[in-house]
């Protein structure tokens, strides 16, 4: 016991003396691991030559102009936007109804439904992608725009629900009861009281759903129709056949869209309210 106590004492002294330095160093290493590859991609998007070697000999905007003049690349961006803009409101509507039902009512299978909602996050993406392709084949629905939209809804509902559901669960029900005491019915109470209070979560869930849909590759790859290319699919095809700095330009476009969506979320929603509610 004395040896064990001595070891614990040494460990305590070590943590006290070096713990802060180790913690700061760990944070720096993690941040570098996360952001250094992204910085390299951004820098390489300005490489003047077609060889993807770092550091580039010269910097240029040529590959950004090549991207802007590439009709296939621009078309893939618009296709991605179209799919995401259709899938996102469907996701938000379904996630909101699901969250309202789970938080307000007790029914058989409630726990199972909550588990099933998060299942697409846990199950490997390729497994769900294959399952969706087989399902659409069984019901004789060919690949195409609406198949991709349906797949994106399946992919994004868990993310939206994980933001919207906790807001419903922590919502002050006394506000709804006061509204009903004043003569409002269920629908009027939801529209005038509940919805305005949960709107930040709905907007945040929608933005997250749009971001996930915009970047979705695997589900799209399995259910898309012939000739339909979203931006991730187009980027994959370029990597396979002809690697140029234009690939980095496409990656920068993804990065810019993600950052803009985060900024929009910060501006339009009270993030601290969503994360600090008890």
KAQUI-V840736 format. One line per field, one symbol per residue. ss: DSSP state (~ for helix, > for strand, _ for the rest). phi: phi as a letter, one per 30 degrees, with the letter a starting at -180 (. if undefined). psi: psi as a letter, one per 20 degrees, with the letter a starting at -180 (. if undefined). A space follows every 50 residues. Layout:
# KAQUI-V840736
ss->???
phi->???
psi->???
This chain:
# KAQUI-V840736
ss->_~~~~~~~~~~~~~~~~~~~~~~~~~~~~~~~~~~~~~~~~~~~__>___ ________>__~~~~~~~__~~~~~~~~~~~~~~~~~~~~~~~~~~~~~~ ~~~~_____~~~~~~~~~~~~~__~~~~~~~~~~~~~~______~~~~~~ ~~~~~~~~~~~~~~~~~~~___~~~~~~~~~____~~~~~~~~~~~~~~~ ~~~~~~~~~~~~~~~__~~~~~~_______~~~~~~~~~~~___~~~~~~ ~~~~~~~~~~~~~~~~~~__~~~~~~__
phi->.ddddddddddddddddceeddddddddddddddcdeddddddddcddcd cdbcdddbcaceddddddcddddddddddddddddddddddddddddddd dddcbcadidddddddddeddddeedddddddddddddchcddleddded dddedceeddddcdeedddcddddddddddddjddddddddccdeddcee ddddddddddddddcdcdedddcdddidbdddddddddddcadbeddddd ddeedddddddddddddcbcddddccdc
psi->hhgghhghgghggghhhigggggghggggghghghghggggggiijphrj pmqpqqgqqqjghhhgghiohgghhhghggggghhghghggggghggghg ghhhqprpjghgghhhgighhgppghghggggghghhhjkorqaghgggg hhgghhghgghiggghgghjqoihgghhghhjiqagghgghhggghhjgg hggghgggggggghjpgggghhiqrpioorghgggghhhhhnorihghgh hhgggggggghgggghhiqnhhhhijq.
